[in-house]
Amino acid sequence: MSTTKSNDVNGLLEMCPSKTRARVLAGCEKVTLVFGQVLCEPGLPYRYAYFPLNSFISLVASIGKHPPLEMGLIGSEGMLGSSLALGVDEAPLRGVVQGEGDALRMSSTDLRRHLKGSPSFARTVNRYLYVLAEQLNQTAACTRFHDI
């Protein structure tokens, strides 16, 4: 008999109806993310989507010779690879593990299949995309107008 710890939960998946969540979870594998591990690069196709459990992933922009700028952070409330829901296969930012720990991983092909086959899952991911866009907007505004 297996038990689930409270830190083995992804909030985005928890928002899905139980049958949908069960189908999505069946297509995931649990992986351990290591600090500094690069999960995606801008302009390259996603191989996997990640749903952090007790880890977190930094979204980083690099422009020319300037130092990298953290644009967002994905923890157990979200996912890396949400733009796949829009039919966009390429990562817009670098995804780097900033907090090592566990995550659920699903191939980008399987994620697209689940999104097409489950309107409730697609709606949940689309709502998350909206929140992520708002967070990126806030980060850009704060970076521009606030002193450190």
Backbone torsions as a table, in degrees:
resi	resn	phi	psi	omega
1	MET	NA	129.3	-180.0
2	SER	-101.3	150.1	176.8
3	THR	-117.8	150.4	178.0
4	THR	-108.2	125.5	177.0
5	LYS	-79.8	157.2	-179.3
6	SER	-63.2	-26.8	179.2
7	ASN	-85.3	4.1	176.2
8	ASP	-99.6	36.9	-177.3
9	VAL	-125.5	139.6	172.0
10	ASN	-109.9	121.7	-175.4
11	GLY	-60.6	-35.8	178.8
12	LEU	-63.9	-45.8	178.9
13	LEU	-68.1	-33.5	178.8
14	GLU	-64.6	-24.0	179.4
15	MET	-75.5	-14.9	-179.0
16	CYS	-78.0	150.2	172.2
17	PRO	-56.0	150.1	-171.7
18	SER	-57.1	-40.7	179.8
19	LYS	-66.8	-41.1	177.5
20	THR	-63.5	-46.9	-179.7
21	ARG	-58.8	-42.9	-179.8
22	ALA	-61.4	-42.3	178.9
23	ARG	-64.9	-43.0	-179.8
24	VAL	-65.8	-45.9	-179.9
25	LEU	-60.6	-34.1	178.8
26	ALA	-64.4	-23.5	179.4
27	GLY	-93.4	4.2	-178.4
28	CYS	-105.4	155.0	169.9
29	GLU	-122.6	143.3	178.8
30	LYS	-83.0	129.3	179.8
31	VAL	-129.8	157.9	174.6
32	THR	-102.7	124.8	178.7
33	LEU	-94.3	139.6	-175.5
34	VAL	-108.8	138.5	179.7
35	PHE	-50.4	131.0	178.4
36	GLY	87.1	-8.8	179.9
37	GLN	-63.6	130.8	177.9
38	VAL	-92.7	122.2	-175.8
39	LEU	-98.1	-24.5	176.9
40	CYS	-158.9	156.1	178.4
41	GLU	-123.8	143.9	-179.5
42	PRO	-60.3	136.8	178.3
43	GLY	85.2	-8.6	178.4
44	LEU	-104.6	148.8	-179.2
45	PRO	-65.5	144.8	171.5
46	TYR	-67.8	134.3	170.3
47	ARG	-91.3	-34.7	-176.5
48	TYR	-139.3	155.8	165.2
49	ALA	-103.8	145.2	-178.9
50	TYR	-123.2	135.8	175.1
51	PHE	-116.6	95.7	-177.8
52	PRO	-60.1	142.3	175.6
53	LEU	-103.9	-59.3	178.6
54	ASN	-134.2	27.9	178.1
55	SER	-123.1	173.7	171.8
56	PHE	-146.8	151.6	-171.9
57	ILE	-122.5	130.4	178.5
58	SER	-93.0	136.2	174.1
59	LEU	-98.8	119.1	-169.8
60	VAL	-123.1	133.2	174.7
61	ALA	-104.7	139.1	174.9
62	SER	-125.2	128.9	179.1
63	ILE	-129.5	113.1	178.1
64	GLY	56.5	-133.6	-177.1
65	LYS	-92.6	6.0	179.0
66	HIS	-73.5	153.4	176.3
67	PRO	-63.6	150.9	178.2
68	PRO	-59.7	148.1	-179.9
69	LEU	-122.1	123.9	177.0
70	GLU	-73.8	123.1	-177.8
71	MET	-100.1	-21.7	-178.9
72	GLY	-172.2	170.3	-178.7
73	LEU	-136.9	131.8	179.7
74	ILE	-112.6	122.6	177.2
75	GLY	-120.1	-152.0	-174.1
76	SER	-70.9	1.9	176.9
77	GLU	-93.0	-7.7	-170.1
78	GLY	-144.8	-151.9	-176.7
79	MET	-154.1	154.4	169.7
80	LEU	-100.5	128.1	-179.3
81	GLY	109.2	14.1	-176.7
82	SER	-64.8	-24.1	-179.9
83	SER	-67.1	-12.9	174.0
84	LEU	-61.0	-26.3	178.0
85	ALA	-66.4	-21.7	178.8
86	LEU	-93.0	1.7	-176.4
87	GLY	82.2	13.1	179.3
88	VAL	-98.0	110.9	-175.4
89	ASP	-85.0	-20.5	-176.0
90	GLU	-91.9	140.4	178.3
91	ALA	-72.8	135.2	178.0
92	PRO	-82.8	-24.4	-176.2
93	LEU	-137.0	163.8	173.8
94	ARG	-76.6	136.6	175.3
95	GLY	-108.2	115.8	-176.4
96	VAL	-124.2	133.6	178.4
97	VAL	-70.3	121.4	177.9
98	GLN	-106.9	-22.2	177.3
99	GLY	-132.9	108.1	-175.8
100	GLU	-70.5	155.1	-178.4
101	GLY	157.8	-159.4	-174.8
102	ASP	-96.3	153.9	175.0
103	ALA	-149.9	160.2	170.2
104	LEU	-97.1	137.7	-177.4
105	ARG	-123.7	137.8	178.2
106	MET	-135.7	139.2	178.4
107	SER	-62.6	149.9	-179.9
108	SER	-62.3	-33.5	177.4
109	THR	-63.0	-46.1	178.8
110	ASP	-65.4	-39.3	179.4
111	LEU	-61.5	-46.6	178.8
112	ARG	-59.3	-39.4	178.6
113	ARG	-63.2	-44.0	178.4
114	HIS	-65.4	-38.9	178.7
115	LEU	-63.6	-41.2	179.3
116	LYS	-70.1	-34.8	-175.1
117	GLY	-87.7	-8.8	-175.8
118	SER	-136.7	98.3	177.4
119	PRO	-57.6	-34.3	-179.5
120	SER	-68.8	-38.4	176.7
121	PHE	-66.6	-43.6	178.8
122	ALA	-60.3	-42.5	178.5
123	ARG	-62.5	-42.4	-180.0
124	THR	-62.6	-46.1	179.5
125	VAL	-66.2	-38.4	178.4
126	ASN	-64.3	-38.6	175.6
127	ARG	-63.1	-40.3	177.6
128	TYR	-63.6	-40.2	177.1
129	LEU	-58.2	-40.9	177.6
130	TYR	-61.3	-47.6	-180.0
131	VAL	-62.4	-42.4	179.2
132	LEU	-61.7	-42.9	177.8
133	ALA	-61.4	-42.3	178.4
134	GLU	-64.2	-38.9	177.8
135	GLN	-65.3	-40.5	177.9
136	LEU	-65.0	-39.1	176.3
137	ASN	-60.5	-45.3	-179.7
138	GLN	-63.9	-42.0	178.9
139	THR	-61.2	-45.4	-179.9
140	ALA	-61.8	-44.3	-179.5
141	ALA	-64.9	-44.6	-179.0
142	CYS	-66.1	-39.1	179.3
143	THR	-62.2	-37.1	-178.4
144	ARG	-76.1	-42.5	-168.4
145	PHE	-104.6	-11.7	-177.9
146	HIS	-110.2	138.9	173.4
147	ASP	-81.5	151.2	178.2
148	ILE	-77.9	NA	NA
